[in-house]
Amino acid sequence: MKKPIIAFLYDFDKTLCTRDMQEYSFIPSVGMEPDEFWEATGRLAKSEKMDSILTYMYCMISCSEAAGNPLNRDQLVACGKHIEYHPGVLDWFERINEYGRQAGLEVEHYILSSGLKEIIEGTEIAKYFKKIYASEFMYKNDRAIWAKMAVNYTNKTQFVYRINKGVFDICNDADLNSSRPDNERRVHFANMVYIGDGLTDVPCMKLVKSSGGHSIALYKKGESEKVMPLLQHERVDWIFEADYREGKPLDKAVHSLLQKLAYDNELFQMTASQKKKFD
């Protein structure tokens, strides 16, 4: 019998790494401080009434050119090597995969991020993700010239449906929007776990939770008040400190959740088998 697929969906910035990914090496490379860069993008977005994600991508191109170092893909991928992670992230994926195997489940990991795909692909954890859905540049003559993909806080939700239906190609909207019975979908919503860090993840958190899945909000040590409203307003199931180490509350909760999902899926399959017998 085919193992049930359990999909873990992650935001990236401040969820897996400690701050916005551009801050580790890209922003210093154009001679700016993080606050200076983000304030400039905020002013531009407000004055031009631009989408915030398109704005920061435009500013990355323009700031690189102004610094005499036109933005290219290799430069961004190299930025991934400087990412700093929350405790326990580096061995989290293999550990969760093993928990799943022990429970008779197949675990998959996905990124849904407004950050940059190129930077994520350069990280040492990129190998663990089945798909990375994130903002991305288009290049001409090895120079970034346009936004190939801009993932903002609401259009992130399309990727939840893509994972649900197994329609991974972002150019394939026909199959994404076609009707498909629940029992023919690749990953049931009830078998999804969304992990994010705040308000920008709310659309996905709410979608996954309201569809029968599970949502978790993470916070930096001592900053639980930032995500407590998400729990109070029932947008997430749990909140935890962003500490992925073995034996910590997040690890224990996910381990228990996988055991519960194994039981739920076994019960579902038994019920479906009995129903089929009587049909």
C-alpha positions as CSV (number, residue, x, y, z in Angstrom):
1,M,0.0,0.0,0.0
2,K,1.3,3.5,-0.9
3,K,2.4,5.5,2.0
4,P,0.4,8.7,2.8
5,I,2.3,11.9,1.8
6,I,2.7,14.5,4.6
7,A,3.8,17.9,3.2
8,F,5.6,20.5,5.4
9,L,5.3,23.9,3.9
10,Y,7.7,26.6,5.1
11,D,8.1,30.3,4.8
12,F,11.9,31.0,4.8
13,D,12.9,34.5,6.1
14,K,12.7,34.5,9.9
15,T,11.1,31.0,9.8
16,L,14.1,28.9,8.9
17,C,16.8,31.7,8.9
18,T,17.1,34.4,11.5
19,R,16.4,37.5,9.3
20,D,15.6,38.6,5.8
21,M,17.9,36.7,3.4
22,Q,19.1,39.8,1.6
23,E,20.6,41.2,4.8
24,Y,23.4,38.6,5.2
25,S,25.5,39.5,2.2
26,F,23.6,41.2,-0.6
27,I,22.7,44.5,1.1
28,P,26.2,45.0,2.4
29,S,27.6,44.3,-1.1
30,V,25.8,47.4,-2.4
31,G,27.2,49.5,0.4
32,M,23.9,49.8,2.4
33,E,22.7,48.9,5.8
34,P,19.5,46.7,6.0
35,D,17.4,49.5,7.5
36,E,18.5,51.9,4.8
37,F,17.6,49.4,2.0
38,W,14.2,48.5,3.4
39,E,13.3,52.1,4.1
40,A,14.2,53.0,0.5
41,T,12.0,50.2,-0.9
42,G,9.2,51.3,1.4
43,R,9.3,54.9,0.2
44,L,9.4,53.8,-3.4
45,A,6.5,51.4,-3.0
46,K,4.4,54.1,-1.3
47,S,5.3,56.8,-3.8
48,E,4.7,54.6,-6.9
49,K,1.9,52.5,-5.3
50,M,3.9,49.4,-6.2
51,D,3.7,45.8,-4.9
52,S,6.2,45.5,-2.1
53,I,7.8,42.4,-3.5
54,L,8.3,43.9,-7.0
55,T,9.6,47.0,-5.3
56,Y,12.4,45.2,-3.4
57,M,13.4,43.3,-6.6
58,Y,13.6,46.5,-8.6
59,C,15.7,48.0,-5.9
60,M,18.1,45.1,-5.9
61,I,18.7,45.5,-9.6
62,S,19.0,49.3,-9.4
63,C,21.2,49.3,-6.3
64,S,23.5,46.7,-7.8
65,E,23.9,48.7,-11.0
66,A,24.6,51.9,-9.0
67,A,27.3,50.0,-7.1
68,G,28.9,49.0,-10.4
69,N,28.1,45.3,-10.0
70,P,25.1,44.4,-12.1
71,L,23.0,41.7,-10.5
72,N,23.5,38.2,-11.8
73,R,22.3,34.7,-10.8
74,D,25.6,33.4,-9.6
75,Q,26.0,36.4,-7.3
76,L,22.6,35.6,-5.7
77,V,23.2,31.9,-5.4
78,A,26.5,32.7,-3.6
79,C,24.5,34.7,-1.1
80,G,22.9,31.5,0.1
81,K,26.1,30.4,1.6
82,H,26.0,33.2,4.2
83,I,22.5,32.4,5.6
84,E,22.3,31.9,9.3
85,Y,19.7,29.5,10.6
86,H,17.6,29.1,13.7
87,P,19.0,26.4,16.1
88,G,18.5,22.8,14.9
89,V,17.5,23.7,11.3
90,L,20.4,21.9,9.6
91,D,19.5,18.5,10.9
92,W,15.7,19.1,11.2
93,F,14.7,17.7,7.8
94,E,16.5,14.3,8.1
95,R,15.1,14.0,11.6
96,I,11.5,14.7,10.5
97,N,11.9,12.4,7.5
98,E,12.9,9.6,9.9
99,Y,10.0,10.3,12.2
100,G,7.8,10.0,9.2
101,R,9.4,6.7,8.0
102,Q,9.0,5.2,11.5
103,A,5.3,6.1,11.4
104,G,4.7,4.7,7.9
105,L,4.5,8.1,6.2
106,E,6.3,9.8,3.3
107,V,7.4,13.3,4.3
108,E,8.0,16.0,1.8
109,H,9.3,19.6,2.4
110,Y,8.4,22.7,0.4
111,I,9.3,26.4,0.5
112,L,6.7,29.1,-0.1
113,S,8.6,32.4,0.2
114,S,8.5,36.0,-0.8
115,G,12.3,35.9,-0.7
116,L,14.5,34.9,-3.6
117,K,14.6,31.4,-5.1
118,E,18.2,32.0,-6.3
119,I,19.5,32.6,-2.8
120,I,17.5,29.7,-1.3
121,E,19.0,27.4,-4.0
122,G,22.5,28.4,-2.8
123,T,21.8,27.3,0.8
124,E,23.0,24.0,2.3
125,I,19.4,23.0,3.1
126,A,18.1,23.5,-0.5
127,K,18.6,19.8,-1.2
128,Y,15.8,18.9,1.2
129,F,13.0,20.6,-0.6
130,K,10.8,18.9,-3.2
131,K,10.0,22.3,-4.7
132,I,11.0,25.9,-3.9
133,Y,8.4,28.4,-4.7
134,A,9.8,31.9,-4.3
135,S,10.4,35.2,-6.1
136,E,12.9,34.9,-9.0
137,F,14.5,37.1,-11.6
138,M,14.6,36.8,-15.4
139,Y,18.1,37.2,-16.9
140,K,19.5,38.5,-20.2
141,N,23.2,38.3,-21.0
142,D,23.7,37.1,-17.4
143,R,22.1,40.2,-15.9
144,A,18.8,40.4,-13.9
145,I,16.4,42.5,-16.0
146,W,12.9,41.7,-14.7
147,A,10.9,39.8,-12.1
148,K,10.2,36.3,-13.5
149,M,8.2,35.5,-10.4
150,A,7.0,37.7,-7.5
151,V,5.5,35.8,-4.6
152,N,3.5,38.2,-2.4
153,Y,1.7,37.3,0.8
154,T,-1.6,36.4,-0.8
155,N,-0.6,34.7,-4.0
156,K,1.4,32.3,-1.9
157,T,-1.8,30.4,-1.5
158,Q,-1.8,29.2,-5.1
159,F,1.2,27.0,-4.2
160,V,-0.8,25.3,-1.4
161,Y,-3.3,24.2,-4.1
162,R,-0.5,23.2,-6.5
163,I,1.0,20.9,-3.8
164,N,-2.5,19.6,-3.0
165,K,-3.2,18.7,-6.6
166,G,0.4,17.8,-7.6
167,V,0.4,20.5,-10.3
168,F,4.0,21.8,-9.7
169,D,4.6,23.7,-13.0
170,I,3.7,27.4,-12.3
171,C,2.8,27.7,-16.0
172,N,0.1,25.1,-15.8
173,D,-2.9,27.0,-14.6
174,A,-5.4,24.8,-16.5
175,D,-4.8,21.7,-14.3
176,L,-4.5,23.9,-11.2
177,N,-8.0,25.4,-11.7
178,S,-9.7,22.3,-13.0
179,S,-12.1,20.4,-10.7
180,R,-10.6,17.3,-9.1
181,P,-12.2,14.9,-6.5
182,D,-10.5,15.0,-3.1
183,N,-9.5,11.4,-3.3
184,E,-7.6,12.0,-6.5
185,R,-5.5,14.8,-5.1
186,R,-1.8,14.1,-4.4
187,V,-1.6,15.6,-0.9
188,H,-4.7,16.0,1.2
189,F,-5.1,19.3,3.0
190,A,-5.4,17.3,6.3
191,N,-1.8,16.0,5.6
192,M,-0.3,19.5,5.3
193,V,1.6,21.4,8.0
194,Y,2.4,25.1,7.4
195,I,5.2,26.7,9.4
196,G,5.6,30.5,9.3
197,D,6.6,33.4,11.5
198,G,3.9,36.1,11.3
199,L,1.3,38.2,9.7
200,T,2.7,37.8,6.2
201,D,2.0,34.0,6.4
202,V,-1.6,34.4,7.6
203,P,-3.3,33.7,4.2
204,C,-1.5,30.3,4.0
205,M,-1.8,29.6,7.7
206,K,-5.6,30.2,7.5
207,L,-6.1,28.3,4.3
208,V,-4.2,25.2,5.5
209,K,-5.9,25.2,9.0
210,S,-9.4,25.9,7.7
211,S,-9.0,23.1,5.1
212,G,-8.2,20.5,7.8
213,G,-4.5,20.8,7.9
214,H,-2.2,22.2,10.6
215,S,-0.5,25.6,11.0
216,I,2.4,26.6,13.3
217,A,3.7,30.1,14.0
218,L,7.3,30.6,15.2
219,Y,8.8,33.4,17.2
220,K,12.3,34.4,18.3
221,K,13.2,33.8,21.9
222,G,11.3,36.2,24.2
223,E,9.1,37.5,21.4
224,S,6.0,35.3,21.7
225,E,3.7,38.3,21.9
226,K,4.3,38.9,18.2
227,V,2.5,35.7,17.2
228,M,0.1,35.3,20.2
229,P,-2.7,37.1,18.3
230,L,-2.5,34.4,15.6
231,L,-3.3,31.8,18.2
232,Q,-5.9,33.8,19.9
233,H,-7.7,34.5,16.6
234,E,-7.5,30.8,15.6
235,R,-5.3,31.4,12.6
236,V,-2.8,28.8,13.8
237,D,-3.0,25.7,15.9
238,W,0.3,26.2,17.9
239,I,3.0,28.8,18.5
240,F,6.6,27.8,19.4
241,E,10.0,29.4,19.8
242,A,12.0,29.0,16.6
243,D,14.2,26.3,18.0
244,Y,14.3,23.2,15.8
245,R,16.6,21.1,17.9
246,E,15.8,17.6,18.9
247,G,13.8,17.4,22.1
248,K,12.7,21.0,22.0
249,P,8.9,21.8,22.1
250,L,8.6,22.3,18.3
251,D,10.4,19.0,17.6
252,K,8.2,17.1,20.2
253,A,5.0,18.6,18.9
254,V,5.8,17.7,15.2
255,H,6.8,14.2,16.2
256,S,3.5,13.7,18.0
257,L,1.6,15.3,15.1
258,L,3.2,12.8,12.7
259,Q,2.1,9.9,14.9
260,K,-1.4,11.3,14.9
261,L,-1.4,11.8,11.1
262,A,-0.3,8.2,10.8
263,Y,-3.2,7.0,12.9
264,D,-5.7,9.3,11.1
265,N,-4.6,8.1,7.7
266,E,-4.7,4.4,8.7
267,L,-8.3,5.0,10.0
268,F,-9.2,6.8,6.8
269,Q,-7.9,3.9,4.7
270,M,-9.7,1.3,6.8
271,T,-13.0,3.3,6.5
272,A,-12.5,3.7,2.8
273,S,-11.8,0.0,2.4
274,Q,-14.9,-1.0,4.4
275,K,-17.1,1.4,2.4
276,K,-15.8,0.0,-0.9
277,K,-16.7,-3.5,0.4
278,F,-20.3,-2.5,0.9
279,D,-20.7,-0.5,-2.3
